[in-house]
Amino acid sequence: TGFTMAEGGHDSFLRSALSGSIAGICQTYSGHPLDTIKVRLQTAPTGTYNGLWHCINATYKEGGLRAFFHGATPACTTAVIENTLVFGANETIKRIVMSYQQDPSQPLPITTLGLIGAAAGFFQGIFACPAEVIKCRLQVFSEGSARSGGPVYNGPIDCGRQIIKENGIAGLYRGFGAFVLREVPFYLVFFSAYETISNSLCARRKCQRSELNFAEILLAGGGAGCAAWTAVVPADTIKSQMQTTNDKLGLVQTARNIIKSQGIIGGLFRGWTPVMIRAFPANAATFLGFEVARKYLPEGL
């Protein structure tokens, strides 16, 4: 992520953004099935599913393998937008911060890189929230879904139209506060952890960042993803609840209702298992896609 900062380098916004878009595609199709299970576990009424495997079996019975990819189109849109913006913004902010150093060639501290990642996460959240809302709706309200009494959408465009018809443009920003509450700490931990793990691997092998092999990039990316998701599962649960209902409840009231009905661990950490199972491969693929794309894109971009 300009992730060669340990070597004193940085990329242009365009090169990082294009690499980020490739990373987003890799992220979506490596992790979407378990993301669907996560959202369903987080939003289903208590007692709908008796754990992870029951949810997986019920989802498969509804529509076969295709059911696991409901919402994949807006998810891919979200991931491409998110990663394009977050990687591009991360690099741009990093370059600005470096320009104020006495020696701009010196690497930035891990804490600074984390804060830059948090700022980039807030920036991309403004643009990614509508696609996230549509993705969550499609994952929960689909033909044959276990959730009864909700709308059935005929694809992402129909879903967006219905949301706007019912709630206006504001409907596409349902749960924005919880979304940002997830994105900011997520990217703070995400980028910090990736840098820390990558630097440790480099120190162990006494090599440069550009010399890390595919397995090491996958390890660093997967580890960073697990660390970041562990930090934000409660905010993600609140976000999913807010984005899949038409209730006008705010972030705090939604959190209180979840805790009141299901407890802190049972409520705010619902879906933790599929989150962790998904986090490693999805984020390993994200960083591998980014680093490979960045390697082959011309430096003059």
C-alpha positions in Angstrom: 0.0 0.0 0.0 2.6 2.4 -1.0 3.2 -0.6 1.1 6.7 0.0 0.1 6.9 2.8 2.6 9.3 0.7 4.6 11.6 1.3 1.7 10.8 5.0 1.4 8.7 4.7 -1.8 5.2 5.7 -2.8 2.8 5.4 -5.7 0.6 7.9 -7.6 -3.1 8.0 -6.8 -3.9 6.5 -10.2 -1.6 3.5 -9.9 -2.7 2.8 -6.4 -6.4 3.2 -7.3 -6.2 0.9 -10.3 -4.4 -1.7 -8.2 -7.1 -1.3 -5.5 -9.8 -1.9 -8.1 -8.2 -5.3 -8.9 -7.9 -6.0 -5.2 -11.6 -5.3 -4.8 -12.6 -7.9 -7.5 -10.3 -10.5 -5.8 -11.8 -9.7 -2.4 -15.4 -10.1 -3.6 -15.3 -13.5 -5.3 -13.0 -15.1 -2.7 -15.2 -14.1 0.3 -18.7 -13.3 -0.8 -20.4 -16.7 0.1 -19.3 -16.4 3.7 -20.2 -12.8 3.7 -23.7 -13.8 2.8 -23.8 -16.2 5.7 -22.4 -13.5 8.1 -25.1 -11.0 7.1 -27.9 -13.6 7.5 -26.7 -14.7 10.9 -26.4 -11.0 12.0 -29.9 -10.0 10.8 -32.1 -13.1 11.2 -34.6 -13.1 14.1 -33.4 -15.1 17.1 -34.0 -18.9 16.5 -34.0 -18.7 12.7 -30.6 -20.5 12.5 -29.0 -22.9 14.9 -25.5 -21.9 14.1 -23.2 -21.6 11.2 -23.8 -24.9 9.5 -27.6 -24.7 9.8 -27.4 -21.3 8.1 -25.2 -22.7 5.3 -27.6 -25.6 4.7 -30.7 -23.4 4.8 -29.1 -21.0 2.3 -28.1 -23.8 0.0 -31.7 -25.3 0.1 -33.1 -21.9 -0.9 -31.3 -21.6 -4.2 -28.2 -23.8 -4.4 -24.8 -22.3 -4.9 -26.4 -19.2 -6.5 -28.0 -18.3 -3.1 -24.5 -17.7 -1.7 -23.8 -15.1 -4.3 -27.0 -13.0 -3.8 -25.8 -9.4 -3.8 -22.5 -10.2 -5.5 -22.9 -7.5 -8.1 -23.3 -4.6 -5.6 -20.7 -6.3 -3.4 -18.2 -6.3 -6.2 -19.2 -2.7 -7.0 -18.7 -1.8 -3.3 -15.4 -3.6 -3.1 -14.1 -2.0 -6.3 -15.2 1.5 -5.2 -14.0 0.9 -1.6 -10.6 -0.4 -2.6 -10.0 2.0 -5.4 -10.7 5.0 -3.1 -9.1 3.6 0.1 -5.9 2.6 -1.6 -5.7 5.7 -3.7 -6.6 8.0 -0.8 -4.1 6.1 1.5 -1.3 6.7 -1.0 -2.2 10.4 -1.6 -2.5 11.2 2.1 0.8 9.3 2.8 2.6 11.4 0.1 1.3 14.6 1.7 2.4 13.6 5.2 5.8 12.5 3.9 6.4 15.9 2.3 6.3 17.5 5.8 9.1 15.3 7.1 12.6 16.6 7.3 13.7 13.6 5.3 10.8 12.6 3.0 12.6 9.4 2.1 12.3 8.0 5.6 9.5 5.5 6.3 6.5 6.7 8.3 5.9 5.2 11.8 3.3 2.4 12.0 1.0 4.5 14.1 1.0 7.3 11.5 0.3 4.7 8.7 -2.6 3.4 10.7 -4.1 6.9 11.2 -3.7 7.6 7.4 -5.5 4.3 6.7 -8.3 5.4 9.1 -8.7 8.7 7.2 -8.8 6.9 3.9 -11.4 4.6 5.3 -13.7 7.5 6.2 -13.3 9.0 2.8 -14.3 5.9 0.9 -17.2 5.2 3.3 -19.0 8.3 1.9 -19.1 6.7 -1.5 -19.4 3.0 -0.7 -22.4 3.1 1.7 -25.2 3.0 -0.9 -23.8 -0.1 -2.5 -23.3 -1.7 0.9 -27.0 -1.1 1.8 -28.1 -2.7 -1.5 -25.7 -5.7 -1.0 -27.0 -6.4 2.5 -30.7 -6.1 1.4 -30.1 -8.6 -1.5 -28.3 -11.0 0.8 -31.2 -11.1 3.3 -34.3 -10.6 1.2 -34.1 -13.0 -1.7 -36.5 -15.5 -3.4 -37.1 -18.2 -0.8 -35.2 -16.5 2.0 -35.7 -17.6 5.5 -36.5 -14.0 6.5 -40.3 -13.7 6.0 -42.4 -10.6 5.7 -39.7 -8.6 3.8 -39.6 -7.4 0.2 -38.2 -9.5 -2.6 -35.9 -7.6 -5.0 -35.3 -8.4 -8.7 -31.6 -7.6 -8.7 -29.5 -4.6 -7.4 -31.2 -1.9 -9.6 -34.7 -2.9 -8.5 -33.4 -3.0 -4.9 -32.0 0.5 -5.2 -35.2 1.8 -6.8 -37.4 0.3 -4.0 -35.2 1.7 -1.3 -35.4 5.2 -2.8 -39.1 4.9 -3.3 -39.7 4.0 0.3 -37.1 6.2 2.0 -35.6 8.6 -0.5 -31.9 8.9 -1.1 -31.5 8.8 2.7 -32.5 5.1 2.5 -29.2 4.4 0.7 -27.3 5.8 3.7 -29.1 3.8 6.3 -26.6 2.8 9.0 -24.0 5.3 7.7 -22.9 6.0 11.3 -22.3 2.4 12.0 -20.7 1.9 8.6 -18.2 4.6 9.3 -17.7 3.3 12.9 -16.7 0.1 11.2 -14.6 1.4 8.4 -12.4 3.9 10.3 -11.0 1.5 13.0 -11.0 -1.3 10.4 -8.6 0.5 8.1 -6.5 1.8 11.0 -5.9 -1.8 12.2 -5.8 -3.2 8.6 -3.0 -1.1 7.3 -1.0 -1.1 10.6 -1.2 -4.9 10.8 -0.2 -5.4 7.2 2.8 -3.2 7.6 3.8 -4.9 10.9 3.5 -8.4 9.5 5.2 -7.5 6.3 8.1 -5.8 8.1 8.5 -8.8 10.4 8.7 -11.2 7.4 11.2 -8.9 5.7 13.3 -8.8 8.9 13.2 -12.6 9.2 14.4 -13.1 5.7 16.6 -10.0 5.5 14.9 -8.9 2.3 13.2 -5.9 0.8 9.4 -5.5 0.6 9.4 -6.0 -3.1 11.0 -9.4 -2.6 8.2 -10.9 -0.5 6.7 -14.0 -2.3 3.1 -14.8 -2.9 2.8 -17.0 0.3 4.2 -14.2 2.5 1.8 -11.6 0.9 -1.1 -13.9 1.5 0.0 -14.4 5.1 0.4 -10.7 5.8 -2.9 -9.8 4.1 -4.9 -12.6 5.7 -3.5 -11.8 9.2 -4.2 -8.1 8.7 -7.8 -8.9 7.7 -8.4 -11.2 10.8 -7.0 -8.5 13.1 -9.1 -5.7 11.6 -12.3 -7.7 11.5 -11.9 -8.8 15.1 -11.9 -5.1 16.1 -15.1 -4.2 14.2 -17.5 -7.1 14.4 -19.9 -5.3 16.8 -20.1 -2.2 14.6 -20.6 -4.5 11.6 -23.5 -6.3 13.3 -25.2 -3.0 14.1 -24.7 -1.7 10.5 -26.2 -4.9 9.1 -29.3 -4.6 11.3 -29.8 -1.0 10.4 -29.3 -1.5 6.7 -31.8 -4.5 6.4 -34.8 -2.9 8.1 -36.9 0.1 7.5 -37.0 1.0 11.2 -36.0 4.6 11.9 -33.9 3.7 14.9 -30.5 5.3 15.2 -27.2 3.6 15.9 -27.3 3.8 19.7 -30.9 2.5 19.9 -30.2 -0.3 17.5 -27.2 -1.4 19.6 -29.4 -1.2 22.8 -32.1 -3.4 21.2 -29.5 -6.0 20.1 -27.9 -6.2 23.5 -31.3 -6.3 25.3 -32.7 -9.1 23.2 -29.5 -11.2 22.6 -26.8 -10.0 25.0 -23.4 -8.4 24.2 -21.6 -11.6 23.0 -24.6 -13.4 21.5 -25.9 -10.2 19.9 -23.1 -7.9 18.9 -20.8 -10.8 17.9 -23.3 -12.8 15.9 -21.7 -14.0 12.7 -18.2 -13.9 14.2 -17.3 -17.4 13.0 -18.0 -16.8 9.3 -16.4 -13.4 9.6 -13.1 -15.0 10.8 -13.3 -17.8 8.3 -13.9 -15.3 5.5 -11.4 -12.7 6.7 -8.2 -14.6 6.0 -8.8 -15.7 2.4 -10.7 -12.5 1.3 -8.1 -10.1 2.6 -5.2 -12.3 1.6 -6.6 -12.2 -1.9 -7.1 -8.4 -1.6 -3.5 -7.7 -0.9 -2.2 -10.3 -3.4 -4.4 -8.7 -6.1 -3.1 -5.2 -5.1 0.6 -6.1 -5.0 0.5 -8.1 -8.2 -1.4 -5.4 -10.1 0.9 -2.8 -8.7 3.9 -4.7 -9.8 2.8 -4.9 -13.4 1.3 -1.4 -13.8 3.8 1.1 -15.1 5.4 3.4 -12.5 4.7 6.5 -14.5 0.9 6.3 -14.0 
